[in-house]
């Protein structure tokens, strides 16, 4: 995996020379199809939920799912727009948005995009969108995942070209932009820390904390019972435990 990183801070579209950025033909349909299945919706919500839980103390990012990105060089919302299934933008205020309008967001494009493959979108996700995210968005990290077949692949932008990421021994792929692994867990795409720990949902985190507290309560209770038996035994032997 190359250590080369593209700069996540993009300059404003109007200041970029026309020969430095590649826009796709304007006659390409930009309407995003509806989500293919409930699995697609669940997967998007899962990614958003986990990242927001992990970064709950941060205010310098924005993540969303199936939200329109407008990126017309003429600053027109009637042309050049896409709706990635999941994307993250770093270095921006974490606040609600109706859409992501590049020219209103300091020229920033997503740092990471994940598309969920389906029968109707797989070809576009693997080809056209990959080209747009590489040449126009210049998004450093691009992944796709099929919630049904579990096909999973990722790319990192090096010198303006996407290079496939090499999986670790668990089949996970490293995102330099998130500093997290992405991998399949129980047939869902999940985030993992650099230490290879699963990033939980808020519900999973709450359940884990409950179990930890319950284990601690049981341990304290057993210790209390053990001490009570010891005190009783000492008194049987005529020893006052309060004098020890």
N, C-alpha and C positions, 0 to 999 in steps of 0.2 A: 504494500500500500504506500503510495507516495505521500510524503509529508507536505507536499505543495498545497497551499490553500489559496483559493480565490478570495479577494477582498469582499466581505459581506456587505460593506457599505458601497452602494451603487451611486453613481453621480446622476444628476437629474437628466431625464431623457433629452430635454432641449439643448443640453450642453454637450451631448455626445456627438461626435462627428458621424455623418451618415454612413461612412465606410467602416465604422467600428462596431456597428450593431446590425444584426440581421433580422428583419421582420418577415414573417411568412406571407404568402400571397393573401391579399385582402378579401378574396372570395371564399376563403375557407370558412365553413360554418363554425360558429363559436358557441352555439347553444349547447349546454351540458345536458346529457340525458338524465332522467330520474334514476335514483339508486336502484340497482338491479334486484336486490333482495334485502330482507331484514338483516342478513349477515353483514352486508355492507354498512348499513346504518349502525349496527352494534359495534362493528370494528372501528368506525370513525369516532363514535362516542367513547370507546375504550381508550383510544390513543389520546384524545383530548383530556379525558378524566385523569389518566395516569400522569401526563406531563404537567398538567395544572397542579396536581397534588405534589409532585416532586419539586416544582418551582414555585410553590405557594408563597414563598417569601420574596420572590423576585417581581419586579415591575418593569423589566426591560425586554419584554418579548411579547409577541402576539401569535397565538395559534388558533386555527379554525378548520372547519371541515365543510366542503361543498359550498364555499363562499366565492363569489365572483371576484376575480382580479382584473382590473381594467389597466391596460398598458399602452394605449394609443400614443404614438409620438406627437399627434396633433391634439392630444388631450380631449378626445371625444369618446364618450361612453357607448357610442353606436358602432364602434369598430375595435377589434383587437381586445377580446376579453376571454378569460378561461376560468373555470371553477375547479381547481384541484380537489381531490377527495380529502386531503389533509395537507396543511402546510404550516411552517413556522417561520416567522421573521424575527430576527434578533435585533437588539439595539433600537427598540421602538417602544413607546408607552403601551402598557398592558391595559387597554380600555376597549369597550364594546365598539364594533364597527358594523355598518350595514354591508360594506364591501371593502375590498382593498384597492384603492385608487393610487397607482404608482406615483403620479405627478403631484399628489397631495400628501405623499408619505416620504418626502425627501428623496424620491427616486428609488426607493428600496424595493427589491424583489425578494421572494422567499429565499431563505437560506437552506431550507429542506422542503421537499415535496414527496408525498407518498400517494400513489394512485392505486386504487383497488380494481383489479382486472375483473372483467365480466365478458360474456360471449359477445356483447355488442360493442365493447370499448377496448378490448385487449389489443387489437391491431393498432388502434390510434395511440394507446398508452405506450406501446413498445416502439412506435415509429414516429408519428407526427409530434406527439407531445414531448417525447424525449428530445426531438430536434428543437422544438420551441424552448424547452427548459434549458437546453444546452446553449443555443445560439442567441436567444433573445433575453430570456430571464437570467441566464448565466447562474442558475441555482447550483451551489456547490454540491449538494447531496440530493440524489434522486433515487427513489425506491419504488418498486411495484410489488403488489401482493395479491394473490387470488384467494379469497376466503373459502372457496369451494375446493379447488385442486391443491391449494397451499403452495403454488408456484411463488417463489420469492427471489428477487434479484435487486441489487443496488449498484449505484454508480457514484463516482466522485469526479468532480471537474478538475482536470489537470491541463494547464496551458490551453484552455478553451475547449477541451474535448472530454467527453465522459469516458472514464475507464472503469471497467467492472471491479467491484470490491471483492477481495478474497475473504472467504468465510473462515472463522476460527474452528476449532475442533468440535464445537457444538452446532455448527451451521449458522452462527450469528454473524451479522455484518456490522462493522463499526461506523458510526456517524461522527465525523470530526466536528460537525457543526453543533451537535447536541452533546458531544462527549458521552455518548451512550451507545450500547449495542442495540440492534434490533434483531429479534429472533422469534421463532414460532414456539409458543407455549400453549399446550392444550388446544391446538388448532386455531389459535389466534395470534396475530402479530403483536408482540409486546416489547417494552423497553427493558433493558438490563443495565445496571451500573457497570463501571469499569472493573469493579470487583466481581462481576458476573452475578449480581444479586437482582432478582426480579423487582422491578418498580411496581408497587402495588396500586390498586385502585383505592380511593378513600374508604370504601367498604372493607376491602381486604386489610388495609392498615388498621382500621378500627377493630376488626375481628382479631388481628394479631395482638393488638394492645390489650384487648379483653382477655385473651388467652394468657398473655404474659402476666397480667394482674392476677388472674385466677390461679396460675401456678405459684406465684409469690404468696398469695393468701393461703393456699394449701400447705406450702412449705412452712410458713409462720405458724399455722395451726398445728402441724406435726411437731414442730419444735416446742411449742407450748405444752402439748400433751407429754412429750418426752421429759420436759422439765418438771411437770406435775408428778409424773411417776417417780422421778428421782427424789423429789422432796418427800413424797409419801414413804419411800424406802428408807430414807434417812431418819424419819420420825419413828418408823418401826424399830430402828436400831438404837433409838433413844438419843438421836442427834438432832439438835435444833438447827435447822438450815439457816435461820436468821443470824446465828452466831458465827457462821463460817465466813 
